[in-house]
């Protein structure tokens, strides 16, 4: 499938495959942060740590799964979305959650963020800024907001291990057998907004 250079679809096509992300956490002023449990992270734990990232995109549907494999207990979290009107629209993150979308910052640059600010983003928001820096290399940077306040940053330096993610990688702590992707993640942290 062909997409214009710089579009969301074009960049997602370039990002397909299995990635190894080396992840570090930071205080807002740049000091290393050894643990983000108190900050209210969506998947809290120690820093630094390593993730496998499986990114499947067929030109319409996206499946993205992060798996901790070193530095934190093994956890897999899957997100699903689809391309609509040139934007990546993620499936709802949970009852009452904001709509999370992927937008372009130009060739090789994506941001996953709330389409609109409101009560849901006041509870929790963590925009992802993803830059393809060289063939098979990327940087992902996030800012975590809890209760409307910025509380920590995260930077992941990624290397692509494979252009295809049809089967689990040898580093996957879930073992070699079974599906790459899990049931899409949902959180209950916004449910009080849906009543």
Backbone torsions as a table, in degrees:
resi	resn	phi	psi	omega
1	UNK	NA	136.7	-177.7
2	UNK	-102.6	133.6	175.1
3	UNK	-128.1	151.1	175.9
4	UNK	-62.9	141.1	177.8
5	UNK	-57.9	136.3	-179.4
6	UNK	91.2	-10.4	179.0
7	UNK	-78.0	163.3	177.6
8	UNK	-58.5	-46.9	-179.0
9	UNK	-60.7	-41.0	-179.8
10	UNK	-62.9	-46.1	-179.1
11	UNK	-67.5	-39.1	176.9
12	UNK	-62.6	-37.6	177.1
13	UNK	-61.8	-37.7	178.8
14	UNK	-70.6	-23.3	-175.0
15	UNK	-93.8	-2.2	-177.5
16	UNK	-61.0	146.2	175.7
17	UNK	127.5	-163.5	179.1
18	UNK	-108.7	130.0	-179.1
19	UNK	-119.1	147.8	169.5
20	UNK	-107.3	112.9	177.9
21	UNK	-103.1	125.0	170.2
22	UNK	-95.5	118.8	-166.9
23	UNK	-115.3	135.9	175.0
24	UNK	-131.1	147.8	178.0
25	UNK	-107.5	150.2	-178.5
26	UNK	-140.8	147.5	165.1
27	UNK	-66.1	163.9	-177.9
28	UNK	-60.6	-27.4	-179.2
29	UNK	-88.7	2.6	176.3
30	UNK	101.2	-6.2	176.3
31	UNK	-68.5	138.3	178.0
32	UNK	-58.5	142.0	178.6
33	UNK	-115.0	122.2	-174.0
34	UNK	-83.1	-17.0	-178.9
35	UNK	-159.7	137.6	-178.5
36	UNK	-113.7	22.3	177.8
37	UNK	-62.2	-47.4	-179.5
38	UNK	-66.3	-26.2	179.8
39	UNK	-73.3	-16.0	178.8
40	UNK	87.3	33.2	179.0
41	UNK	-61.2	151.6	177.7
42	UNK	-67.1	-32.3	174.6
43	UNK	-132.5	80.5	-170.2
44	UNK	-73.1	159.2	175.7
45	UNK	162.2	-164.4	-173.0
46	UNK	-85.0	165.5	178.9
47	UNK	-137.7	142.9	1.2
48	UNK	-79.3	166.0	175.8
49	UNK	-151.4	171.2	-177.7
50	UNK	-124.5	140.9	178.5
51	UNK	-122.0	146.9	158.1
52	UNK	-95.7	137.3	177.5
53	UNK	-123.7	118.4	176.2
54	UNK	-100.3	119.5	-179.0
55	UNK	-123.2	107.7	176.6
56	UNK	-104.2	127.4	175.0
57	UNK	-144.6	120.6	-176.6
58	UNK	-101.0	12.6	-176.9
59	UNK	101.0	-16.9	177.2
60	UNK	-132.1	-52.4	-176.3
61	UNK	-100.0	139.9	175.3
62	UNK	-116.8	135.8	167.6
63	UNK	-125.5	126.4	-178.2
64	UNK	-131.9	121.5	-179.4
65	UNK	-125.8	128.4	174.5
66	UNK	-104.1	133.2	178.7
67	UNK	-130.4	117.9	172.9
68	UNK	-68.6	131.6	176.5
69	UNK	-129.8	-6.9	176.1
70	UNK	-155.1	136.5	175.7
71	UNK	91.9	-14.0	176.6
72	UNK	-146.0	159.5	174.6
73	UNK	-57.6	145.7	-178.9
74	UNK	-63.9	118.4	177.0
75	UNK	-139.2	136.7	175.5
76	UNK	-115.6	135.3	-179.6
77	UNK	-135.6	125.9	-176.3
78	UNK	-113.3	139.4	175.2
79	UNK	-124.5	146.0	-177.5
80	UNK	-130.2	145.6	177.4
81	UNK	-159.2	177.0	178.0
82	UNK	-145.3	152.9	178.6
83	UNK	-78.0	123.1	178.3
84	UNK	-135.8	122.1	179.2
85	UNK	51.9	38.2	175.9
86	UNK	84.7	-5.0	178.5
87	UNK	-111.5	150.7	171.6
88	UNK	-85.6	119.3	-179.7
89	UNK	-110.4	113.8	-178.9
90	UNK	-75.3	148.8	171.2
91	UNK	-59.9	153.9	-178.7
92	UNK	-53.2	137.6	-179.3
93	UNK	-80.7	-7.3	179.7
94	UNK	153.1	166.7	179.3
95	UNK	-58.3	128.7	178.5
96	UNK	84.5	-3.4	-176.6
97	UNK	-72.6	157.7	173.1
98	UNK	-71.5	163.2	175.6
99	UNK	-82.9	122.3	-178.5
100	UNK	-98.1	127.9	-176.9
101	UNK	-130.3	154.3	173.4
102	UNK	-104.4	125.4	-178.5
103	UNK	-124.4	160.5	-176.4
104	UNK	-96.6	143.6	170.3
105	UNK	-111.3	19.5	-175.3
106	UNK	109.6	-175.2	-174.7
107	UNK	-57.7	123.3	175.6
108	UNK	75.3	16.3	-178.1
109	UNK	-132.2	124.4	176.4
110	UNK	-127.8	151.3	169.7
111	UNK	-127.6	128.0	171.8
112	UNK	-100.7	118.2	-171.7
113	UNK	-158.6	170.5	176.7
114	UNK	-65.2	136.6	175.0
115	UNK	-68.4	-32.6	-176.7
116	UNK	-146.6	139.9	176.1
117	UNK	-79.4	148.6	-179.5
118	UNK	176.7	-161.7	-177.9
119	UNK	-56.6	-37.1	-179.8
120	UNK	-64.6	-40.9	179.9
121	UNK	-72.6	-22.8	176.1
122	UNK	-69.1	-27.6	179.2
123	UNK	-75.1	-52.9	-176.0
124	UNK	-159.5	136.0	171.7
125	UNK	-154.9	140.5	179.0
126	UNK	-144.6	82.4	179.4
127	UNK	-62.8	137.6	177.5
128	UNK	-105.5	124.8	175.2
129	UNK	-109.1	116.5	-173.1
130	UNK	-120.1	124.8	-178.7
131	UNK	-125.0	125.0	170.1
132	UNK	-79.2	116.0	-172.1
133	UNK	-99.1	-19.8	179.5
134	UNK	-168.4	166.4	176.2
135	UNK	-54.7	122.8	178.7
136	UNK	74.0	15.1	180.0
137	UNK	-131.6	143.0	177.3
138	UNK	-151.8	162.2	171.6
139	UNK	-127.8	134.1	174.7
140	UNK	-120.6	127.8	-178.6
141	UNK	-127.7	135.1	178.0
142	UNK	-128.8	158.0	170.4
143	UNK	-123.4	123.7	179.8
144	UNK	-92.1	126.6	174.5
145	UNK	-113.6	128.0	172.9
146	UNK	-127.3	132.7	-179.0
147	UNK	52.3	39.3	175.9
148	UNK	79.7	3.0	-176.9
149	UNK	-117.2	138.1	172.6
150	UNK	-70.7	129.5	-174.6
151	UNK	-124.0	-24.6	176.2
152	UNK	-166.4	165.6	174.1
153	UNK	-119.5	166.0	179.0
154	UNK	-142.7	136.7	176.2
155	UNK	-129.8	126.9	178.5
156	UNK	-116.6	125.8	175.4
157	UNK	-103.4	118.1	-170.5
158	UNK	-113.2	145.5	174.0
159	UNK	-126.6	130.9	179.2
160	UNK	-76.0	128.3	178.9
161	UNK	-92.6	-28.1	-177.9
162	UNK	-158.6	144.6	176.3
163	UNK	-79.6	-5.0	-176.5
164	UNK	-128.2	143.9	178.6
165	UNK	-131.9	51.9	178.8
166	UNK	-81.6	-20.0	177.8
167	UNK	-138.5	160.2	-177.9
168	UNK	-65.6	143.4	178.3
169	UNK	-77.2	156.3	-179.9
170	UNK	-59.6	-26.7	179.9
171	UNK	-80.0	-8.5	-174.4
172	UNK	-69.0	119.3	-178.3
173	UNK	-68.5	-10.9	177.6
174	UNK	-76.3	-9.4	-179.0
175	UNK	95.4	170.1	-173.0
176	UNK	-77.6	-19.0	-174.6
177	UNK	-101.9	150.3	178.7
178	UNK	109.1	168.6	-178.4
179	UNK	-67.8	151.0	176.7
180	UNK	-68.5	-43.3	-174.8
181	UNK	-99.6	148.5	178.1
182	UNK	-99.0	179.0	171.0
183	UNK	-60.0	134.0	-178.8
184	UNK	-54.3	138.6	-176.3
185	UNK	-67.2	140.7	171.2
186	UNK	-137.6	141.8	179.1
187	UNK	-116.1	152.0	178.3
188	UNK	-99.8	5.2	-172.4
189	UNK	-67.5	-17.7	179.4
190	UNK	-103.5	2.7	-169.7
191	UNK	-60.9	-29.6	179.0
192	UNK	-64.2	-17.9	179.1
193	UNK	-84.1	-12.1	-176.6
194	UNK	-97.4	2.3	-179.2
195	UNK	-83.0	NA	NA
